[in-house]
Amino acid sequence: MNKYEELMVRKNEIVLKSVGIDFDKYETGKLSFDYERLMKDVGYTLEEVSEIQKDVGVGSTPLLELRNITKLARKSSRTGKAARIFVKDESCNPSGSFKDRRASISVFDAMKRGYKGVGAATSGNYGAAVASQANIRGLKCIIVNECYDSKKIGQPEILEKGRKCEGFGAEVVRLTVGPELFYTYLKILEDTGYYNASLYSSYGVAGIETLGYEIAEQCMKKLGKEPDAVVITHAGGGNVTGTARGLIKAGAVKTKIIGASVDLSGLHMASDIDFNKKSFTTGHTGFGIPFMTNPDRSDVPRSAARPLRYLDRFVTTTQGEVFWMTEILAQLEGLERGPAGNTSLVAAFAIAQEYEDDAIIVVQETEYTGAGKHLIPQLNFAKENGIKVYVGDPKEQVPGKSIVIPSHPSIISVTDIDMEGLKNSYIKNAINKLTKNIVEQVDIEFLSLETKMAKEKIVEILKQHKVGGI
Ligand SMILES: Cc1ncc(COP(=O)(O)O)c(C=O)c1O
């Protein structure tokens, strides 16, 4: 056995020690597990989560109305109508993004259980959040950041996020793109005995629930009603999951949950060549679609991020449109914010035009911006990498080859991704993990909850795949 294989044999043991969750006890059928029990075992109520966050300056962020952007949407709309657009200014959190909500609960749990330090594998914002929370709680912090191609070149945004982690005093292990990320991270957890503040743990997702809850509460207080839709930038799926769960806990069950990602189709995330051809480091389809259709591909055996349970709609935007919106937000609303939140803002701008003027659409986050995250270094870097940047129709864009900045607000649009297709891919991936091609009744119920599809439909799909036991 080589070193990699040896470590993989110890994987479950390392994960168990570093997260303190015995995932085996949640397994129920051949492919199912008890998701709600996993979430319940976090052991903190929503009120307690909120208290933990208040103690460290996390959450209770303002809900701002984007009046000028709403006006522009109405001017651009074919009907002259558009919903009122609001944004939850999550950049007001201590490290500058909603990721503080996630980190605050994991780090609190690590402290309570007596761990000396915490670790996280992340593209950056989450690392900064964990590092910031670790400082407040007096713990050490190691962040593993996949940030370079094999020539040790990284794009400005990702380097910026790494610097921010170091700014908080974390030890940052910078890696080139490739499969060594998981190995290195596991090895660090084993060597240090640190807590795995995994992005995908139930603690992290429970921490995001307050975001959805606050949105519902603020809308009720300010506007006397719940939002018609909440638009959520989507990558690994925790953002959608936690926000939707919080909205549901607040009783906002009719609010439409819309996920939005930047379209990076055709670019391979694990490819050394493609790594620096993308101008976005999160909130894109390269993470969004694989994690949605196979959520357990993470650093814990069962991810608490299950976006297909909650999504009503999933749309994509283009890189050029998000750069445009970053500029518009600064110019029209005086808010200079980073790219992730602006992805859902673009989607909200287009989707608002499908609604009447009295409807409410909430963009669920902003993130901080900084030197490397700004659109100018990102666009200059894209040009250096041979990507054509021009003004025109964003529909012409080819990820990795061109970025098209929209020539007029009226051409901003979203592309709807077929939810049925995503759900079918999810089920196919689940079936592929079966050791024998057989399921139990509990698996059918699980798949129905995972995909929001009727049990009869699940049975039909399973039969198409010649799965037995039904
Ligand atoms: C600021 C910001 N917004 C949104 C996301 C997407 O969240 P998730 O990965 O939970 O879907 C990320 C994740 O990296 C992020 O850093």
The ligand as an SDF file (V2000), in Angstrom:
LIG
                    3D

 16 16  0  0  0  0  0  0  0  0999 V2000
  -19.5480   34.5860   -0.2630 C   0  0  0  0  0  0  0  0  0  0  0  0
  -20.0740   33.2610   -0.7260 C   0  0  0  0  0  0  0  0  0  0  0  0
  -21.3310   33.1840   -1.1640 N   0  0  0  0  0  0  0  0  0  0  0  0
  -21.8680   32.0040   -1.5750 C   0  0  0  0  0  0  0  0  0  0  0  0
  -21.1380   30.8330   -1.5560 C   0  0  0  0  0  0  0  0  0  0  0  0
  -21.8100   29.5560   -1.9500 C   0  0  0  0  0  0  0  0  0  0  0  0
  -22.1730   28.8150   -0.8120 O   0  0  0  0  0  0  0  0  0  0  0  0
  -22.3500   27.2480   -0.8490 P   0  0  0  0  0  0  0  0  0  0  0  0
  -21.0050   26.6650   -1.1760 O   0  0  0  0  0  0  0  0  0  0  0  0
  -22.8040   26.8740    0.4990 O   0  0  0  0  0  0  0  0  0  0  0  0
  -23.3470   26.9320   -1.9000 O   0  0  0  0  0  0  0  0  0  0  0  0
  -19.8100   30.8690   -1.1030 C   0  0  0  0  0  0  0  0  0  0  0  0
  -19.0400   29.6270   -1.0520 C   0  0  0  0  0  0  0  0  0  0  0  0
  -17.9020   29.5210   -1.2780 O   0  0  0  0  0  0  0  0  0  0  0  0
  -19.2600   32.1170   -0.6730 C   0  0  0  0  0  0  0  0  0  0  0  0
  -18.0050   32.2130   -0.2200 O   0  0  0  0  0  0  0  0  0  0  0  0
  1  2  1  0
  2  3  1  0
  2 15  2  0
  3  4  2  0
  4  5  1  0
  5  6  1  0
  5 12  2  0
  6  7  1  0
  7  8  1  0
  8  9  2  0
  8 10  1  0
  8 11  1  0
 12 13  1  0
 12 15  1  0
 13 14  2  0
 15 16  1  0
M  END
$$$$
